[in-house]
Every structure is written in structure tokens, then in C-alpha cells.
């Protein structure tokens, strides 16, 4: 996006961009997360919303209470086999385009819980866009993961997104 501003000669500014860049910029400025806190990582996720770190500056005013109002889900903590269908149902209810952020070692790869009851990575259930490492990760790391997701969204192509969406009659 290029901005040309001629303040000294009194000419008005001109903004040139593509539709794709503008849509992706709008998506990053108003991402509404659905918090799916499962364990100790959820405490760090909640503190990221508080005044010290303030996710509001990134357009994430609050965690959405419904998957139908969210376009990003933050899976924070260990996912058990019993909770996996719930996560999948929430993901399926989210409108497209949607993104997933796996927060913490447990969400990313099962962490220290290598047993039959814990899913060894959320990517077995839903496609993950960004992994945030740590046990539990600090709010700064979550913000860094969100910034990485914003960069990924800014590089997406609208034609690719249209091809991936299922057609519903």
C-alpha cells in the first residue's frame, strides 16, 4: 500500500492498493478470537486481554462468546480425547475464513502428557496456522504468535480462499 502526500503544494493525497491487500489488512485489524482455554495456558491467555498487555490494540476487544462471532480460535492447553469432538464442533461452526492458534506445548505436541487420553497436538483435530511454544507461554509470546498470524493473513490470496470453501446449497 503506497501513500503519496503533497502537503506543501496543497494537493490531496493519493492512496493506491489492491483489493486483496485491503481485505487482508481489514481482516488483521479486526480478528475476533474464540478462547478455548483447557489448562494453565488459559490463565496466560486471559492475562493477555488485561490492561498490561491489552489485545485491544490489535482489534481483539474481547474473547467472543460464540464460535459464530469468531474468526480465530486460540486453543490454550492440553486437549483430551474427550474434548476433541467439542473443539471440532466449535471449529466447524466458525464462519470462513478462520484461523487456529495452538498455545503452549500441550496444544502443540501433547507436552509432557504422552498417554492415551491426551491428543498429541491439536493439528490432529483441526488445521493449525500458528504454534506458540512454552509451558505456559508468556503473554508476550502469545502476542508474537498473533503478529505471526497477522503476517500470514496479509499474504493470503483471495482466489485461494475461494477455492477452499465448500459450496453449500
Backbone torsions as a table, in degrees:
resi	resn	phi	psi	omega
1	UNK	NA	119.8	-179.6
2	UNK	-109.0	137.6	179.5
3	UNK	-121.5	126.3	177.1
4	UNK	-115.3	123.6	-178.0
5	UNK	-130.6	120.4	178.0
6	UNK	-109.5	82.7	-178.2
7	UNK	-73.9	-32.7	-173.2
8	UNK	-73.8	-34.8	-179.0
9	UNK	-95.2	2.6	175.0
10	UNK	82.9	0.8	179.3
11	UNK	-74.8	148.2	179.2
12	UNK	-76.8	155.4	-179.0
13	UNK	-74.9	155.3	179.7
14	UNK	-123.7	133.5	177.3
15	UNK	-116.4	126.0	176.4
16	UNK	-122.4	136.7	179.6
17	UNK	-161.9	177.4	175.0
18	UNK	-105.2	159.6	177.6
19	UNK	-61.3	-39.9	179.8
20	UNK	-60.6	-45.5	179.7
21	UNK	-65.2	-38.4	-179.4
22	UNK	-68.6	-42.7	178.9
23	UNK	-64.2	-44.7	179.8
24	UNK	-65.9	-36.8	176.0
25	UNK	-63.3	-42.4	178.8
26	UNK	-65.4	-38.6	178.6
27	UNK	-64.0	-38.9	-179.4
28	UNK	-74.5	-26.2	-178.8
29	UNK	-81.8	-10.6	-178.4
30	UNK	-143.4	50.8	176.0
31	UNK	-79.7	127.3	-178.9
32	UNK	-108.0	110.7	-176.0
33	UNK	-84.5	147.5	170.0
34	UNK	-106.8	116.0	-179.6
35	UNK	-81.5	127.7	177.7
36	UNK	-123.7	75.4	-176.5
37	UNK	-83.3	122.4	-175.5
38	UNK	-113.0	-21.7	-176.0
39	UNK	-156.2	-151.0	-173.7
40	UNK	-61.1	-25.9	177.5
41	UNK	-62.9	-26.5	-179.4
42	UNK	-63.7	-31.7	178.0
43	UNK	-64.1	-43.9	177.7
44	UNK	-66.3	-36.5	177.3
45	UNK	-63.7	-41.3	178.5
46	UNK	-66.4	-38.3	-179.9
47	UNK	-68.6	-23.4	176.6
48	UNK	-67.5	-28.7	177.2
49	UNK	-77.1	-19.3	-174.8
50	UNK	-73.1	177.3	-172.1
51	UNK	-65.3	-27.2	-178.3
52	UNK	-66.8	-35.8	-177.1
53	UNK	-112.2	-33.1	167.5
54	UNK	52.2	81.8	175.8
55	UNK	-66.9	-9.4	179.0
56	UNK	-61.2	-27.2	179.8
57	UNK	-69.3	-12.7	176.3
58	UNK	-105.2	11.8	179.9
59	UNK	84.5	14.0	-179.8
60	UNK	-110.0	74.1	-173.0
61	UNK	-58.7	-42.2	179.8
62	UNK	-157.8	161.7	175.4
63	UNK	-72.2	130.7	-176.9
64	UNK	-72.2	142.0	-179.3
65	UNK	-83.6	-11.0	-175.7
66	UNK	-134.1	142.0	178.4
67	UNK	-66.2	-22.3	-179.9
68	UNK	-74.1	-11.9	178.1
69	UNK	-105.7	-0.4	-174.0
70	UNK	-112.5	151.5	173.7
71	UNK	-123.7	3.3	176.1
72	UNK	-142.8	137.7	176.8
73	UNK	-118.2	131.8	176.4
74	UNK	-104.9	109.7	177.9
75	UNK	-91.5	109.0	-174.3
76	UNK	-113.4	105.2	175.8
77	UNK	116.2	-174.3	-176.0
78	UNK	-78.8	135.3	-179.7
79	UNK	-103.5	118.7	178.4
80	UNK	-87.4	161.6	178.7
81	UNK	-61.2	-30.0	-180.0
82	UNK	-71.1	-31.7	-179.7
83	UNK	-89.6	-12.3	-176.9
84	UNK	-58.6	-44.1	178.3
85	UNK	-63.7	-30.6	178.2
86	UNK	-67.2	-45.1	178.0
87	UNK	-60.6	-44.1	-179.4
88	UNK	-63.2	-40.4	179.0
89	UNK	-64.3	-43.4	177.4
90	UNK	-62.0	-43.0	179.1
91	UNK	-62.3	-42.9	-179.5
92	UNK	-66.8	-27.0	-179.6
93	UNK	-81.8	-12.9	179.7
94	UNK	-74.0	140.2	177.1
95	UNK	-73.5	153.1	178.1
96	UNK	-84.7	148.3	-3.1
97	UNK	-76.8	148.5	-178.1
98	UNK	-137.4	150.1	-177.4
99	UNK	-132.6	154.7	-178.9
100	UNK	-125.9	134.5	175.8
101	UNK	-121.0	119.4	177.9
102	UNK	-92.1	116.0	-174.8
103	UNK	-106.1	119.8	177.1
104	UNK	99.6	160.3	-179.8
105	UNK	-65.2	-35.9	-178.7
106	UNK	-64.8	-41.8	178.7
107	UNK	-71.6	-32.1	-176.7
108	UNK	-77.8	-43.4	-175.0
109	UNK	-146.6	15.5	179.7
110	UNK	92.1	-14.1	178.3
111	UNK	59.5	-137.2	-178.8
112	UNK	-83.9	-3.5	-177.2
113	UNK	-93.6	78.8	179.9
114	UNK	-96.2	76.4	179.1
115	UNK	-143.7	179.7	-173.7
116	UNK	-69.7	-22.4	-173.0
117	UNK	-87.5	-18.3	-175.3
118	UNK	-109.1	131.1	176.9
119	UNK	-68.2	130.0	-177.1
120	UNK	-86.4	61.9	180.0
121	UNK	116.1	128.7	-179.3
122	UNK	-63.6	-23.0	-178.8
123	UNK	-66.6	-8.4	171.5
124	UNK	-72.9	-22.2	-174.8
125	UNK	-107.9	-46.6	-179.3
126	UNK	-132.6	153.3	177.2
127	UNK	-72.5	130.9	-177.0
128	UNK	-102.6	135.7	178.8
129	UNK	-94.7	-40.5	-177.7
130	UNK	-137.1	136.1	174.9
131	UNK	-107.6	131.3	175.7
132	UNK	-111.9	114.6	-176.5
133	UNK	-82.8	159.4	176.1
134	UNK	132.8	161.3	-179.7
135	UNK	-142.9	90.7	-19.7
136	UNK	-78.9	154.7	178.4
137	UNK	-69.8	145.6	178.1
138	UNK	-72.3	159.7	177.1
139	UNK	-56.3	-33.6	178.0
140	UNK	-62.0	-37.3	178.8
141	UNK	-68.4	-38.9	177.2
142	UNK	-63.5	-42.6	178.0
143	UNK	-62.6	-39.9	176.4
144	UNK	-62.2	-41.6	176.9
145	UNK	-62.6	-38.7	178.0
146	UNK	-66.5	-39.0	177.3
147	UNK	-65.1	-36.6	175.8
148	UNK	-64.7	-39.7	177.4
149	UNK	-65.0	-39.2	176.9
150	UNK	-60.8	-41.5	177.8
151	UNK	-63.6	-39.2	178.2
152	UNK	-64.2	-42.9	-179.4
153	UNK	-66.1	-38.6	179.1
154	UNK	-62.8	-24.3	-179.6
155	UNK	-94.7	0.8	-178.7
156	UNK	-74.2	151.8	178.5
157	UNK	-106.6	136.3	-178.6
158	UNK	-64.8	-35.7	-179.8
159	UNK	-64.5	-37.7	177.2
160	UNK	-64.7	-42.0	-178.9
161	UNK	-63.7	-39.8	179.9
162	UNK	-64.7	-36.5	-178.0
163	UNK	-70.1	-30.0	-176.2
164	UNK	-80.5	-18.2	-173.5
165	UNK	-79.9	135.5	177.0
166	UNK	-73.0	147.2	178.1
167	UNK	-92.6	124.6	-179.6
168	UNK	-113.0	133.5	-179.7
169	UNK	-96.8	NA	NA
